[in-house]
Amino acid sequence: MGDTIGAIGFSCARDESSRDCADGNPSESVIDTTVMSPNARQQGSDTRSIQSSIQILLTVVGVLLLLTGLVFAASGVSINSAIDSVSDRFGDSSAGDDDEDEGDGDDGDSDDGEVEEADDGGDEDDSDEESAADDTDADESDDEDEADDEDEADDEADDEDEADDEQDEEHTLTTTVENDDGDEVEDATVEVEGGPGVNAETTTDDDGEAAFSIEDGEYTVTASASGYEAAEDSVDIDGDDEEITLELEAEDDDDESDDAGLHTLTTVVEDDDGNSLDNATVEVADDDFFGAFSGEDQEVDDDGEAEFERENGEYIVTADADGYEEAEDSVDIDGDDEEITLELEAE
C-alpha cells in the first residue's frame, strides 16, 4: 500500500499543474484499476462456478435423456432424436468451456444465453421425442387394429370354409324295398329327388336295398316294381346317414282284368206295384253327345231283366212298355258290375 501511495505522489510531483494533483487527489483511472481488479477476479470465479454447475446439470439431463431413449428403443421407438439431443447438449457444453477461457464477465451473460438456448433446444427435442413416441404408439395401435381385422377376416373365412365343407359333405341314404309280406323286393326301381338338384335312380340288390350318396337336404323317395303298386316317402338328411323302408302292395289281378275289360249292367223293370214287367224294352247309351247314336236296345226276359256288357263309364238307361210311361236313370260303372231298377207308372 505504501508503494502505491508513493507512486501517486510521484505522479503529482511530475505534473503539479494537473487538476487532480492540485486538488490533492490521485488519478481516477489508476484508483479504479487498482481497486476493481479483485472484483473482476471474483466475478470470473463466480462465472466459472455457475458454468460448472450448468455443465453438471446438462450432463445429468443428457444421461436421463439417454436412458429415456433406451427405454423407448426397448418399446420399439427410435432413439435417433434422443441421441441427437444429447450430442447437441454436449456440443453446447464444450463451446461454453471455450468461451469461458477466452471471455470476461460479459461472456458469462452470453453463456447464460447459450444455456437458455440449449434448454430451449432440449425442450424442442423432448417435444420431438414425445411426438415420435405418440406417432409410434398410433402406428402400433393401427397395426394392432389391422391385425385384429385380419384375424376376424381369417376367422370368418374359416367359418365359411367349415360351413362349405359341412354343406358339401355327403351322407348315405339306404332304401329298403319290401312287399306287404315283409319280403325284400329285388330289382325294384328306387328314385330320389330333391335337395340341391338331386335326381338319382337305381335298382335294389338281392337284399332289396339301394344306396345313394347325397348332401344334406329334404328328399322324396319313390319305389316301384312289376306287380306292385308304387310307394313313396320323404326323408330329411341332416349331417348323418339315414335309412328308409318302403313297402309295396301287390296289385289285384281281378281288379286289373275288370278295369281293362267289360262289366255287367243288369236292368230290372217293374210297375208301380213292384211287379216285374216282361214286355218292357231297355236301352243303354253313353252319357255324352254321341250317346243318342250309340245306344243298345234289349227286351227284358220273363223276370223283367235285361243285361248289358259295358266298360267303365257313365251311361243313361231308359225303359218303356205298352200302357206305361217311359222311365230313365243314370249309372256309373267303375270296375265292378252294376244293377239298376226302373219303375214304370201306368198311363
C-alpha positions as CSV (number, residue, x, y, z in Angstrom):
1,M,0.0,0.0,0.0
2,G,3.0,2.3,0.7
3,D,4.3,1.7,-2.8
4,T,1.0,2.7,-4.3
5,I,0.9,6.0,-2.4
6,G,4.5,6.7,-3.3
7,A,3.6,6.2,-6.9
8,I,0.7,8.6,-6.7
9,G,2.9,11.2,-5.1
10,F,5.4,10.8,-7.7
11,S,2.8,11.3,-10.4
12,C,1.6,14.5,-8.8
13,A,5.2,15.8,-8.5
14,R,5.7,15.3,-12.2
15,D,2.6,17.2,-13.1
16,E,1.8,19.7,-10.5
17,S,-0.4,21.7,-12.9
18,S,-2.8,18.7,-13.1
19,R,-6.2,19.4,-11.7
20,D,-6.3,16.2,-9.8
21,C,-2.9,16.7,-8.3
22,A,-3.7,20.3,-7.5
23,D,-6.7,19.1,-5.6
24,G,-4.6,16.5,-3.8
25,N,-6.5,13.6,-5.5
26,P,-4.7,10.8,-7.4
27,S,-5.8,9.8,-10.9
28,E,-9.2,8.2,-11.1
29,S,-8.1,5.7,-13.7
30,V,-5.3,4.4,-11.5
31,I,-7.6,4.2,-8.5
32,D,-10.3,2.4,-10.5
33,T,-7.9,-0.1,-12.0
34,T,-6.2,-0.9,-8.7
35,V,-9.5,-1.2,-6.7
36,M,-11.6,-3.2,-9.3
37,S,-9.1,-5.9,-10.0
38,P,-10.1,-8.1,-7.1
39,N,-13.8,-7.7,-8.0
40,A,-13.1,-8.8,-11.6
41,R,-11.4,-11.9,-10.4
42,Q,-14.3,-12.7,-8.1
43,Q,-16.7,-12.3,-10.9
44,G,-14.8,-14.6,-13.1
45,S,-14.6,-17.2,-10.3
46,D,-18.4,-17.0,-9.8
47,T,-19.0,-17.3,-13.6
48,R,-16.8,-20.4,-13.7
49,S,-18.7,-21.9,-10.8
50,I,-22.1,-21.2,-12.5
51,Q,-20.8,-22.8,-15.7
52,S,-19.5,-25.8,-13.9
53,S,-22.9,-26.3,-12.2
54,I,-24.6,-25.9,-15.6
55,Q,-22.3,-28.5,-17.1
56,I,-23.1,-31.0,-14.3
57,L,-26.8,-30.3,-14.8
58,L,-26.6,-30.8,-18.5
59,T,-24.6,-34.0,-18.1
60,V,-27.3,-35.4,-15.7
61,V,-30.1,-34.3,-18.2
62,G,-28.2,-35.9,-21.0
63,V,-27.8,-39.2,-19.1
64,L,-31.6,-39.1,-18.3
65,L,-32.4,-38.5,-21.9
66,L,-30.2,-41.3,-23.0
67,L,-31.9,-43.7,-20.5
68,T,-35.2,-42.5,-21.8
69,G,-34.1,-43.2,-25.4
70,L,-33.1,-46.7,-24.4
71,V,-36.5,-47.3,-22.8
72,F,-38.2,-46.0,-26.0
73,A,-35.9,-48.2,-28.1
74,A,-36.9,-51.3,-26.0
75,S,-40.5,-50.5,-26.8
76,G,-39.9,-50.1,-30.5
77,V,-39.4,-46.3,-30.6
78,S,-36.4,-44.8,-32.5
79,I,-33.8,-43.2,-30.3
80,N,-32.2,-41.1,-33.0
81,S,-33.8,-37.9,-31.7
82,A,-32.7,-38.6,-28.2
83,I,-29.1,-39.3,-29.3
84,D,-29.1,-36.1,-31.4
85,S,-30.4,-34.1,-28.4
86,V,-27.7,-35.5,-26.1
87,S,-25.0,-34.7,-28.7
88,D,-26.3,-31.1,-29.1
89,R,-26.2,-30.7,-25.3
90,F,-22.6,-31.9,-25.0
91,G,-21.6,-29.7,-28.0
92,D,-23.1,-26.6,-26.3
93,S,-21.3,-27.5,-23.1
94,S,-17.9,-27.7,-24.9
95,A,-18.5,-24.4,-26.6
96,G,-19.3,-22.9,-23.2
97,D,-15.9,-24.1,-21.8
98,D,-14.0,-22.4,-24.7
99,D,-15.9,-19.1,-24.3
100,E,-15.0,-19.2,-20.5
101,D,-11.3,-19.5,-21.2
102,E,-11.3,-16.5,-23.6
103,G,-14.1,-14.2,-22.3
104,D,-14.6,-12.0,-19.2
105,G,-17.6,-11.1,-17.1
106,D,-19.7,-10.2,-20.1
107,D,-19.1,-13.7,-21.6
108,G,-20.9,-15.1,-18.6
109,D,-24.1,-13.4,-19.8
110,S,-23.5,-14.8,-23.2
111,D,-23.1,-18.2,-21.7
112,D,-26.3,-17.8,-19.9
113,G,-28.0,-17.0,-23.2
114,E,-26.4,-20.2,-24.7
115,V,-27.6,-22.2,-21.7
116,E,-31.1,-20.9,-22.3
117,E,-30.9,-21.7,-26.0
118,A,-29.6,-25.2,-25.1
119,D,-32.5,-25.6,-22.7
120,D,-34.9,-24.4,-25.4
121,G,-33.3,-26.9,-27.8
122,G,-33.7,-29.6,-25.2
123,D,-37.3,-28.8,-24.8
124,E,-37.8,-28.9,-28.6
125,D,-36.0,-32.3,-28.6
126,D,-38.2,-33.5,-25.8
127,S,-41.3,-32.4,-27.7
128,D,-40.0,-34.2,-30.9
129,E,-39.4,-37.3,-28.9
130,E,-42.9,-37.2,-27.4
131,S,-44.3,-36.6,-30.9
132,A,-42.3,-39.5,-32.2
133,A,-43.5,-41.7,-29.3
134,D,-47.1,-40.6,-29.9
135,D,-46.7,-41.4,-33.6
136,T,-45.2,-44.8,-32.8
137,D,-48.0,-45.6,-30.3
138,A,-50.5,-44.6,-33.0
139,D,-48.7,-46.7,-35.6
140,E,-48.7,-49.7,-33.1
141,S,-52.4,-49.1,-32.4
142,D,-53.1,-49.1,-36.1
143,D,-51.0,-52.2,-36.6
144,E,-52.9,-53.9,-33.8
145,D,-56.3,-52.9,-35.3
146,E,-55.2,-54.2,-38.7
147,A,-54.0,-57.4,-37.1
148,D,-57.4,-57.7,-35.3
149,D,-59.2,-57.1,-38.6
150,E,-57.1,-59.7,-40.3
151,D,-57.8,-62.2,-37.5
152,E,-61.5,-61.5,-37.8
153,A,-61.4,-61.9,-41.6
154,D,-59.4,-65.2,-41.2
155,D,-62.0,-66.4,-38.6
156,E,-64.9,-65.6,-40.9
157,A,-63.1,-67.3,-43.8
158,D,-62.5,-70.4,-41.6
159,D,-66.2,-70.4,-40.6
160,E,-67.3,-70.1,-44.2
161,D,-64.9,-72.9,-45.2
162,E,-66.3,-75.1,-42.4
163,A,-69.9,-74.3,-43.5
164,D,-69.0,-75.1,-47.1
165,D,-67.3,-78.4,-46.0
166,E,-70.3,-79.3,-43.9
167,Q,-72.7,-78.5,-46.8
168,D,-70.6,-80.3,-49.4
169,E,-70.2,-83.4,-47.1
170,E,-72.2,-86.4,-48.5
171,H,-74.1,-88.9,-46.5
172,T,-75.5,-92.4,-47.3
173,L,-79.2,-92.9,-47.8
174,T,-80.1,-96.6,-47.7
175,T,-83.5,-97.5,-49.0
176,T,-85.0,-101.0,-48.4
177,V,-88.0,-102.1,-50.5
178,E,-90.3,-104.8,-49.2
179,N,-93.6,-106.3,-50.2
180,D,-96.7,-106.4,-47.9
181,D,-95.5,-109.8,-46.5
182,G,-92.2,-108.3,-45.4
183,D,-90.1,-110.0,-48.1
184,E,-87.3,-108.0,-49.9
185,V,-88.2,-107.0,-53.4
186,E,-85.3,-107.5,-55.8
187,D,-84.8,-105.3,-58.9
188,A,-87.2,-102.7,-57.7
189,T,-86.7,-99.2,-59.1
190,V,-85.8,-96.5,-56.5
191,E,-85.8,-92.8,-57.4
192,V,-84.6,-90.0,-55.1
193,E,-85.5,-86.3,-55.9
194,G,-84.9,-83.1,-54.0
195,G,-82.1,-81.4,-52.1
196,P,-79.6,-79.4,-54.2
197,G,-80.8,-80.5,-57.6
198,V,-80.6,-84.3,-57.0
199,N,-82.5,-86.7,-59.3
200,A,-81.0,-90.1,-58.9
201,E,-82.3,-93.6,-59.8
202,T,-81.1,-97.1,-59.2
203,T,-82.4,-100.7,-58.6
204,T,-82.4,-102.8,-55.4
205,D,-79.9,-105.6,-54.9
206,D,-80.6,-109.2,-53.7
207,D,-81.4,-107.8,-50.2
208,G,-83.9,-105.3,-51.6
209,E,-81.6,-102.4,-50.8
210,A,-80.5,-99.3,-52.8
211,A,-77.9,-96.8,-51.5
212,F,-77.4,-93.2,-52.5
213,S,-74.6,-90.7,-51.6
214,I,-76.3,-87.3,-51.2
215,E,-75.8,-84.0,-49.3
216,D,-78.0,-82.5,-46.6
217,G,-81.5,-81.7,-47.6
218,E,-85.1,-82.9,-47.9
219,Y,-85.7,-85.7,-50.5
220,T,-88.6,-87.7,-51.9
221,V,-88.0,-91.4,-52.3
222,T,-90.2,-93.5,-54.7
223,A,-90.1,-97.2,-55.2
224,S,-91.8,-99.3,-57.8
225,A,-91.7,-102.9,-59.1
226,S,-93.6,-105.0,-61.6
227,G,-96.7,-106.5,-60.0
228,Y,-96.7,-103.9,-57.2
229,E,-98.2,-100.6,-56.6
230,A,-95.7,-97.7,-56.3
231,A,-94.8,-96.4,-52.8
232,E,-93.4,-93.0,-51.8
233,D,-92.0,-91.4,-48.7
234,S,-89.9,-88.4,-47.7
235,V,-86.6,-88.2,-45.8
236,D,-84.5,-85.4,-44.3
237,I,-80.7,-85.7,-44.4
238,D,-79.1,-83.5,-41.7
239,G,-75.5,-84.4,-41.1
240,D,-75.9,-88.2,-40.7
241,D,-76.6,-91.3,-42.7
242,E,-80.3,-92.3,-43.0
243,E,-82.3,-95.5,-43.7
244,I,-85.8,-95.7,-45.0
245,T,-88.1,-98.7,-45.8
246,L,-90.8,-98.6,-48.5
247,E,-93.5,-101.3,-48.6
248,L,-95.0,-102.2,-51.9
249,E,-98.5,-103.7,-52.1
250,A,-99.3,-106.3,-54.7
251,E,-101.7,-105.3,-57.4
252,D,-105.1,-107.0,-57.6
253,D,-105.3,-109.3,-60.7
254,D,-109.1,-109.4,-60.6
255,D,-109.4,-105.7,-60.4
256,E,-106.9,-105.3,-63.2
257,S,-108.8,-107.6,-65.6
258,D,-112.1,-106.0,-64.6
259,D,-110.7,-102.5,-65.1
260,A,-109.4,-103.4,-68.5
261,G,-112.5,-105.4,-69.6
262,L,-116.3,-105.3,-69.5
263,H,-118.7,-105.2,-66.7
264,T,-122.2,-106.5,-66.4
265,L,-125.0,-103.9,-66.2
266,T,-128.3,-105.6,-65.1
267,T,-131.5,-103.6,-65.5
268,V,-134.8,-104.7,-63.8
269,V,-138.1,-103.2,-65.0
270,E,-141.1,-103.1,-62.6
271,D,-144.5,-101.4,-62.5
272,D,-145.6,-99.1,-59.7
273,D,-146.8,-102.0,-57.7
274,G,-143.3,-103.7,-57.8
275,N,-144.3,-106.4,-60.3
276,S,-141.9,-107.4,-63.0
277,L,-142.8,-106.4,-66.5
278,D,-141.9,-108.9,-69.1
279,N,-142.8,-106.8,-72.1
280,A,-140.6,-103.8,-71.5
281,T,-137.7,-102.6,-73.7
282,V,-134.5,-101.3,-72.2
283,E,-131.9,-99.0,-73.9
284,V,-128.4,-98.2,-72.6
285,A,-126.5,-95.3,-74.1
286,D,-123.3,-93.4,-73.3
287,D,-123.8,-90.3,-71.2
288,D,-122.3,-87.9,-73.8
289,F,-123.1,-86.2,-77.1
290,F,-122.8,-89.4,-79.1
291,G,-125.0,-91.4,-76.7
292,A,-128.1,-91.0,-78.8
293,F,-126.3,-92.7,-81.7
294,S,-124.5,-95.4,-79.8
295,G,-127.4,-96.8,-77.7
296,E,-128.3,-100.5,-77.5
297,D,-131.8,-101.9,-77.1
298,Q,-132.8,-105.1,-75.5
299,E,-136.0,-106.8,-74.5
300,V,-136.4,-107.9,-70.9
301,D,-136.9,-111.6,-70.0
302,D,-139.7,-113.2,-68.1
303,D,-138.2,-111.8,-64.9
304,G,-138.3,-108.3,-66.3
305,E,-134.4,-108.2,-66.5
306,A,-132.1,-107.1,-69.3
307,E,-128.2,-107.5,-69.1
308,F,-125.6,-105.4,-70.9
309,E,-121.8,-105.7,-71.0
310,R,-120.2,-102.3,-70.7
311,E,-116.7,-100.8,-69.9
312,N,-116.1,-98.3,-67.2
313,G,-118.0,-95.1,-67.7
314,E,-121.3,-93.2,-67.2
315,Y,-124.4,-94.4,-69.0
316,I,-128.1,-93.4,-69.5
317,V,-130.6,-96.3,-69.0
318,T,-134.2,-95.9,-70.4
319,A,-137.1,-98.4,-70.2
320,D,-140.6,-98.3,-71.7
321,A,-143.6,-100.7,-72.2
322,D,-147.1,-100.6,-73.7
323,G,-149.5,-98.9,-71.3
324,Y,-146.8,-97.3,-69.2
325,E,-144.9,-94.1,-69.1
326,E,-141.2,-94.1,-70.0
327,A,-138.6,-94.1,-67.2
328,E,-134.9,-93.1,-67.2
329,D,-131.9,-93.2,-64.9
330,S,-128.1,-92.9,-65.0
331,V,-125.5,-95.3,-63.8
332,D,-121.7,-95.1,-63.3
333,I,-119.6,-98.3,-63.9
334,D,-116.2,-98.1,-62.2
335,G,-114.5,-101.5,-62.1
336,D,-117.5,-103.6,-60.9
337,D,-120.8,-105.0,-62.1
338,E,-123.8,-102.8,-61.5
339,E,-127.6,-103.3,-61.2
340,I,-130.3,-100.7,-61.6
341,T,-134.2,-100.9,-61.2
342,L,-136.5,-98.8,-63.3
343,E,-140.1,-98.3,-62.2
344,L,-142.8,-97.6,-64.8
345,E,-146.0,-95.9,-64.0
346,A,-149.3,-96.8,-65.8
347,E,-150.6,-94.3,-68.2
